[in-house]
Amino acid sequence: MAGVKPTATRRFRTIEGRELARETGEPLLGVMGEKATRIVVFGEVDDAEVLGADALEGLGLEIDYADKSLRKTGVFVTYAAV
């Protein structure tokens, strides 16, 4: 990401079970008029490029699978005991 500086190195486990270390940073993201800070991972050349569920939820967005687009959720997802 242009202009974002690494602030930490974190360990990750891939879907294949491999462990690897990557630098991370926390930029301000903006999509469809919504803004939020999110932790991003500085991938290497052969790493996959993914906008994760955390980033989408943090921006109040979700995937509309019917027309393959992003849409605003209108509410934020929360994980809390009731």
ZAPA-592848 format. One record per residue: x, y, z of N, C-alpha, C, O, CB in turn. Coordinates in steps of 0.02 Angstrom, whole numbers, plus 50000, padded with zeros to 5 digits. Glycine has a CB too. Layout:
<atoms>
+-------+-------+-------+-------+-------+-------+-------+-------+-------+-------+-------+-------+-------+-------+-------+
!   n_X !   n_Y !   n_Z !  ca_X !  ca_Y !  ca_Z !   c_X !   c_Y !   c_Z !   o_X !   o_Y !   o_Z !  cb_X !  cb_Y !  cb_Z !
+-------+-------+-------+-------+-------+-------+-------+-------+-------+-------+-------+-------+-------+-------+-------+
!     X !     Y !     Z !     X !     Y !     Z !     X !     Y !     Z !     X !     Y !     Z !     X !     Y !     Z !
...
+-------+-------+-------+-------+-------+-------+-------+-------+-------+-------+-------+-------+-------+-------+-------+
</atoms>
This chain:
<atoms>
+-------+-------+-------+-------+-------+-------+-------+-------+-------+-------+-------+-------+-------+-------+-------+
!   n_X !   n_Y !   n_Z !  ca_X !  ca_Y !  ca_Z !   c_X !   c_Y !   c_Z !   o_X !   o_Y !   o_Z !  cb_X !  cb_Y !  cb_Z !
+-------+-------+-------+-------+-------+-------+-------+-------+-------+-------+-------+-------+-------+-------+-------+
! 50042 ! 49941 ! 50000 ! 50000 ! 50000 ! 50000 ! 50044 ! 50062 ! 50000 ! 50090 ! 50068 ! 50041 ! 49952 ! 50000 ! 50061 !
! 50031 ! 50106 ! 49955 ! 50072 ! 50166 ! 49949 ! 50065 ! 50211 ! 50010 ! 50009 ! 50226 ! 50031 ! 50053 ! 50204 ! 49885 !
! 50122 ! 50232 ! 50038 ! 50122 ! 50278 ! 50093 ! 50112 ! 50248 ! 50162 ! 50117 ! 50283 ! 50212 ! 50070 ! 50328 ! 50082 !
! 50098 ! 50183 ! 50165 ! 50088 ! 50150 ! 50230 ! 50154 ! 50119 ! 50252 ! 50186 ! 50083 ! 50214 ! 50032 ! 50096 ! 50226 !
! 50174 ! 50134 ! 50313 ! 50237 ! 50107 ! 50339 ! 50223 ! 50048 ! 50385 ! 50175 ! 50049 ! 50424 ! 50276 ! 50161 ! 50377 !
! 50265 ! 49996 ! 50381 ! 50257 ! 49939 ! 50427 ! 50267 ! 49961 ! 50499 ! 50311 ! 50002 ! 50513 ! 50307 ! 49883 ! 50409 !
! 50227 ! 49935 ! 50545 ! 50232 ! 49951 ! 50615 ! 50247 ! 49890 ! 50659 ! 50263 ! 49897 ! 50717 ! 50169 ! 49985 ! 50639 !
! 50240 ! 49830 ! 50630 ! 50251 ! 49769 ! 50668 ! 50264 ! 49711 ! 50620 ! 50252 ! 49717 ! 50560 ! 50191 ! 49753 ! 50715 !
! 50287 ! 49656 ! 50647 ! 50292 ! 49593 ! 50610 ! 50250 ! 49542 ! 50648 ! 50258 ! 49533 ! 50708 ! 50367 ! 49569 ! 50602 !
! 50206 ! 49508 ! 50612 ! 50161 ! 49459 ! 50643 ! 50169 ! 49391 ! 50608 ! 50190 ! 49388 ! 50551 ! 50088 ! 49482 ! 50640 !
! 50152 ! 49338 ! 50645 ! 50155 ! 49270 ! 50617 ! 50085 ! 49250 ! 50595 ! 50036 ! 49266 ! 50628 ! 50183 ! 49220 ! 50670 !
! 50082 ! 49215 ! 50538 ! 50019 ! 49192 ! 50510 ! 50023 ! 49118 ! 50493 ! 50077 ! 49091 ! 50482 ! 50001 ! 49233 ! 50447 !
! 49964 ! 49085 ! 50491 ! 49961 ! 49016 ! 50469 ! 49918 ! 49014 ! 50406 ! 49862 ! 49039 ! 50406 ! 49931 ! 48969 ! 50525 !
! 49944 ! 48985 ! 50353 ! 49908 ! 48981 ! 50290 ! 49857 ! 48925 ! 50292 ! 49857 ! 48884 ! 50338 ! 49956 ! 48970 ! 50231 !
! 49813 ! 48923 ! 50243 ! 49763 ! 48870 ! 50239 ! 49795 ! 48802 ! 50231 ! 49765 ! 48751 ! 50249 ! 49715 ! 48884 ! 50181 !
! 49856 ! 48800 ! 50205 ! 49893 ! 48737 ! 50198 ! 49928 ! 48718 ! 50262 ! 49958 ! 48664 ! 50266 ! 49944 ! 48743 ! 50141 !
! 49926 ! 48760 ! 50314 ! 49957 ! 48746 ! 50378 ! 50028 ! 48772 ! 50385 ! 50059 ! 48761 ! 50437 ! 49957 ! 48673 ! 50388 !
! 50055 ! 48806 ! 50334 ! 50122 ! 48835 ! 50340 ! 50120 ! 48897 ! 50384 ! 50070 ! 48934 ! 50384 ! 50151 ! 48853 ! 50269 !
! 50173 ! 48909 ! 50422 ! 50179 ! 48970 ! 50461 ! 50228 ! 49017 ! 50427 ! 50279 ! 48996 ! 50400 ! 50202 ! 48955 ! 50534 !
! 50211 ! 49081 ! 50427 ! 50255 ! 49131 ! 50397 ! 50249 ! 49197 ! 50434 ! 50201 ! 49208 ! 50469 ! 50238 ! 49141 ! 50323 !
! 50299 ! 49239 ! 50425 ! 50300 ! 49305 ! 50457 ! 50292 ! 49359 ! 50403 ! 50323 ! 49354 ! 50350 ! 50365 ! 49316 ! 50498 !
! 50252 ! 49409 ! 50417 ! 50242 ! 49465 ! 50371 ! 50238 ! 49529 ! 50411 ! 50215 ! 49530 ! 50468 ! 50178 ! 49455 ! 50328 !
! 50262 ! 49584 ! 50381 ! 50255 ! 49650 ! 50412 ! 50182 ! 49672 ! 50406 ! 50147 ! 49655 ! 50358 ! 50303 ! 49702 ! 50379 !
! 50160 ! 49712 ! 50456 ! 50092 ! 49738 ! 50455 ! 50093 ! 49813 ! 50468 ! 50142 ! 49840 ! 50494 ! 50049 ! 49703 ! 50508 !
! 50039 ! 49847 ! 50450 ! 50030 ! 49919 ! 50462 ! 49956 ! 49932 ! 50474 ! 49915 ! 49886 ! 50470 ! 50057 ! 49961 ! 50403 !
! 49939 ! 49994 ! 50490 ! 49869 ! 50011 ! 50503 ! 49849 ! 50077 ! 50470 ! 49850 ! 50130 ! 50501 ! 49856 ! 50015 ! 50579 !
! 49831 ! 50073 ! 50406 ! 49812 ! 50133 ! 50369 ! 49738 ! 50150 ! 50379 ! 49699 ! 50110 ! 50405 ! 49827 ! 50125 ! 50295 !
! 49719 ! 50210 ! 50359 ! 49650 ! 50230 ! 50355 ! 49625 ! 50209 ! 50286 ! 49650 ! 50233 ! 50235 ! 49640 ! 50308 ! 50367 !
! 49575 ! 50163 ! 50284 ! 49547 ! 50140 ! 50220 ! 49484 ! 50179 ! 50204 ! 49448 ! 50200 ! 50250 ! 49532 ! 50064 ! 50223 !
! 49471 ! 50189 ! 50141 ! 49409 ! 50221 ! 50120 ! 49379 ! 50185 ! 50060 ! 49412 ! 50177 ! 50009 ! 49422 ! 50294 ! 50103 !
! 49316 ! 50164 ! 50067 ! 49281 ! 50130 ! 50013 ! 49208 ! 50152 ! 50015 ! 49177 ! 50151 ! 50068 ! 49287 ! 50052 ! 50020 !
! 49181 ! 50172 ! 49958 ! 49111 ! 50191 ! 49951 ! 49090 ! 50243 ! 50003 ! 49034 ! 50241 ! 50029 ! 49067 ! 50129 ! 49957 !
! 49134 ! 50290 ! 50019 ! 49118 ! 50344 ! 50065 ! 49126 ! 50326 ! 50138 ! 49114 ! 50368 ! 50182 ! 49050 ! 50367 ! 50053 !
! 49145 ! 50264 ! 50153 ! 49155 ! 50242 ! 50222 ! 49229 ! 50241 ! 50237 ! 49269 ! 50226 ! 50193 ! 49123 ! 50172 ! 50234 !
! 49249 ! 50257 ! 50299 ! 49319 ! 50258 ! 50319 ! 49329 ! 50221 ! 50385 ! 49287 ! 50226 ! 50429 ! 49346 ! 50331 ! 50324 !
! 49384 ! 50185 ! 50390 ! 49402 ! 50150 ! 50452 ! 49475 ! 50131 ! 50449 ! 49502 ! 50119 ! 50395 ! 49357 ! 50087 ! 50462 !
! 49508 ! 50127 ! 50507 ! 49577 ! 50100 ! 50509 ! 49572 ! 50025 ! 50513 ! 49526 ! 49998 ! 50545 ! 49618 ! 50130 ! 50569 !
! 49618 ! 49991 ! 50482 ! 49620 ! 49918 ! 50483 ! 49692 ! 49895 ! 50479 ! 49735 ! 49929 ! 50450 ! 49579 ! 49888 ! 50424 !
! 49706 ! 49837 ! 50509 ! 49773 ! 49808 ! 50503 ! 49779 ! 49777 ! 50434 ! 49736 ! 49738 ! 50413 ! 49786 ! 49755 ! 50560 !
! 49834 ! 49794 ! 50399 ! 49847 ! 49765 ! 50334 ! 49913 ! 49727 ! 50337 ! 49957 ! 49742 ! 50378 ! 49850 ! 49820 ! 50278 !
! 49919 ! 49678 ! 50294 ! 49979 ! 49636 ! 50291 ! 50017 ! 49652 ! 50227 ! 49989 ! 49654 ! 50173 ! 49960 ! 49560 ! 50294 !
! 50083 ! 49664 ! 50234 ! 50125 ! 49676 ! 50177 ! 50146 ! 49609 ! 50149 ! 50193 ! 49577 ! 50174 ! 50187 ! 49720 ! 50196 !
! 50112 ! 49587 ! 50096 ! 50126 ! 49522 ! 50066 ! 50188 ! 49523 ! 50024 ! 50216 ! 49576 ! 50007 ! 50067 ! 49500 ! 50025 !
! 50210 ! 49463 ! 50006 ! 50266 ! 49455 ! 49961 ! 50241 ! 49438 ! 49892 ! 50181 ! 49429 ! 49882 ! 50314 ! 49400 ! 49987 !
! 50286 ! 49433 ! 49844 ! 50268 ! 49427 ! 49772 ! 50216 ! 49372 ! 49759 ! 50168 ! 49384 ! 49723 ! 50330 ! 49412 ! 49732 !
! 50224 ! 49313 ! 49787 ! 50178 ! 49257 ! 49773 ! 50119 ! 49251 ! 49821 ! 50081 ! 49203 ! 49817 ! 50216 ! 49193 ! 49773 !
! 50111 ! 49299 ! 49867 ! 50055 ! 49297 ! 49914 ! 49991 ! 49317 ! 49879 ! 49991 ! 49356 ! 49831 ! 50069 ! 49343 ! 49974 !
! 49934 ! 49291 ! 49904 ! 49869 ! 49309 ! 49876 ! 49850 ! 49380 ! 49898 ! 49871 ! 49402 ! 49951 ! 49815 ! 49258 ! 49899 !
! 49811 ! 49414 ! 49857 ! 49785 ! 49480 ! 49874 ! 49713 ! 49473 ! 49895 ! 49671 ! 49448 ! 49857 ! 49792 ! 49530 ! 49814 !
! 49697 ! 49493 ! 49957 ! 49630 ! 49483 ! 49985 ! 49609 ! 49544 ! 50025 ! 49648 ! 49570 ! 50065 ! 49628 ! 49419 ! 50028 !
! 49547 ! 49566 ! 50015 ! 49516 ! 49614 ! 50060 ! 49474 ! 49573 ! 50107 ! 49421 ! 49548 ! 50087 ! 49474 ! 49670 ! 50022 !
! 49495 ! 49565 ! 50169 ! 49464 ! 49518 ! 50216 ! 49397 ! 49541 ! 50243 ! 49377 ! 49599 ! 50236 ! 49509 ! 49506 ! 50272 !
! 49363 ! 49493 ! 50274 ! 49298 ! 49507 ! 50304 ! 49303 ! 49561 ! 50357 ! 49257 ! 49602 ! 50364 ! 49270 ! 49443 ! 50335 !
! 49358 ! 49562 ! 50396 ! 49367 ! 49613 ! 50447 ! 49366 ! 49683 ! 50417 ! 49334 ! 49728 ! 50443 ! 49432 ! 49602 ! 50486 !
! 49402 ! 49692 ! 50362 ! 49404 ! 49758 ! 50329 ! 49335 ! 49777 ! 50303 ! 49314 ! 49835 ! 50312 ! 49455 ! 49758 ! 50271 !
! 49300 ! 49731 ! 50271 ! 49233 ! 49746 ! 50245 ! 49185 ! 49763 ! 50302 ! 49149 ! 49813 ! 50298 ! 49206 ! 49686 ! 50204 !
! 49185 ! 49722 ! 50355 ! 49140 ! 49735 ! 50411 ! 49156 ! 49802 ! 50445 ! 49111 ! 49838 ! 50465 ! 49144 ! 49679 ! 50461 !
! 49221 ! 49817 ! 50451 ! 49242 ! 49880 ! 50483 ! 49220 ! 49941 ! 50443 ! 49212 ! 49995 ! 50472 ! 49316 ! 49880 ! 50491 !
! 49212 ! 49932 ! 50378 ! 49189 ! 49987 ! 50335 ! 49113 ! 49987 ! 50328 ! 49085 ! 50031 ! 50294 ! 49222 ! 49982 ! 50266 !
! 49079 ! 49939 ! 50359 ! 49006 ! 49935 ! 50354 ! 48983 ! 49912 ! 50285 ! 48931 ! 49933 ! 50260 ! 48975 ! 50002 ! 50368 !
! 49024 ! 49867 ! 50254 ! 49008 ! 49842 ! 50187 ! 49001 ! 49766 ! 50189 ! 49026 ! 49733 ! 50234 ! 49063 ! 49863 ! 50137 !
! 48966 ! 49740 ! 50139 ! 48960 ! 49668 ! 50130 ! 48957 ! 49652 ! 50056 ! 48946 ! 49696 ! 50014 ! 48897 ! 49640 ! 50166 !
! 48968 ! 49589 ! 50039 ! 48967 ! 49568 ! 49969 ! 48895 ! 49550 ! 49951 ! 48863 ! 49512 ! 49987 ! 49015 ! 49509 ! 49957 !
! 48872 ! 49576 ! 49895 ! 48808 ! 49556 ! 49866 ! 48824 ! 49503 ! 49814 ! 48847 ! 49518 ! 49759 ! 48768 ! 49617 ! 49834 !
! 48813 ! 49440 ! 49833 ! 48833 ! 49385 ! 49789 ! 48789 ! 49380 ! 49726 ! 48811 ! 49352 ! 49676 ! 48830 ! 49319 ! 49827 !
! 48728 ! 49406 ! 49729 ! 48683 ! 49403 ! 49671 ! 48711 ! 49442 ! 49612 ! 48710 ! 49418 ! 49555 ! 48615 ! 49430 ! 49690 !
! 48736 ! 49504 ! 49625 ! 48762 ! 49544 ! 49569 ! 48838 ! 49556 ! 49575 ! 48866 ! 49597 ! 49539 ! 48726 ! 49610 ! 49566 !
! 48871 ! 49519 ! 49621 ! 48944 ! 49521 ! 49628 ! 48970 ! 49591 ! 49638 ! 49015 ! 49614 ! 49602 ! 48976 ! 49490 ! 49567 !
! 48941 ! 49626 ! 49688 ! 48962 ! 49694 ! 49702 ! 48965 ! 49704 ! 49778 ! 48944 ! 49661 ! 49816 ! 48914 ! 49746 ! 49670 !
! 48991 ! 49761 ! 49799 ! 48990 ! 49780 ! 49870 ! 48929 ! 49823 ! 49883 ! 48907 ! 49861 ! 49839 ! 49055 ! 49817 ! 49890 !
! 48901 ! 49816 ! 49943 ! 48846 ! 49859 ! 49963 ! 48854 ! 49878 ! 50036 ! 48886 ! 49842 ! 50075 ! 48777 ! 49824 ! 49951 !
! 48825 ! 49935 ! 50055 ! 48827 ! 49956 ! 50125 ! 48778 ! 49913 ! 50165 ! 48723 ! 49897 ! 50141 ! 48809 ! 50032 ! 50132 !
! 48798 ! 49893 ! 50226 ! 48756 ! 49850 ! 50266 ! 48701 ! 49887 ! 50303 ! 48648 ! 49859 ! 50316 ! 48799 ! 49812 ! 50316 !
! 48714 ! 49949 ! 50320 ! 48665 ! 49987 ! 50359 ! 48674 ! 49977 ! 50434 ! 48654 ! 50020 ! 50474 ! 48595 ! 49968 ! 50339 !
! 48704 ! 49920 ! 50454 ! 48718 ! 49907 ! 50524 ! 48787 ! 49874 ! 50528 ! 48810 ! 49844 ! 50480 ! 48663 ! 49860 ! 50557 !
! 48819 ! 49880 ! 50586 ! 48884 ! 49849 ! 50595 ! 48876 ! 49782 ! 50630 ! 48833 ! 49774 ! 50674 ! 48931 ! 49894 ! 50636 !
! 48916 ! 49733 ! 50611 ! 48916 ! 49668 ! 50642 ! 48950 ! 49673 ! 50710 ! 49001 ! 49706 ! 50717 ! 48951 ! 49616 ! 50597 !
! 48921 ! 49640 ! 50760 ! 48952 ! 49639 ! 50826 ! 48953 ! 49568 ! 50852 ! 48909 ! 49528 ! 50837 ! 48913 ! 49685 ! 50875 !
! 49004 ! 49553 ! 50890 ! 49011 ! 49487 ! 50920 ! 49010 ! 49498 ! 50996 ! 49062 ! 49511 ! 51026 ! 49078 ! 49451 ! 50896 !
! 48952 ! 49492 ! 51025 ! 48946 ! 49505 ! 51097 ! 48897 ! 49454 ! 51129 ! 48850 ! 49432 ! 51097 ! 48921 ! 49578 ! 51110 !
! 48910 ! 49438 ! 51190 ! 48864 ! 49395 ! 51227 ! 48804 ! 49436 ! 51249 ! 48812 ! 49493 ! 51271 ! 48899 ! 49361 ! 51288 !
! 48747 ! 49408 ! 51244 ! 48685 ! 49443 ! 51263 ! 48658 ! 49414 ! 51327 ! 48607 ! 49437 ! 51353 ! 48632 ! 49440 ! 51208 !
+-------+-------+-------+-------+-------+-------+-------+-------+-------+-------+-------+-------+-------+-------+-------+
</atoms>
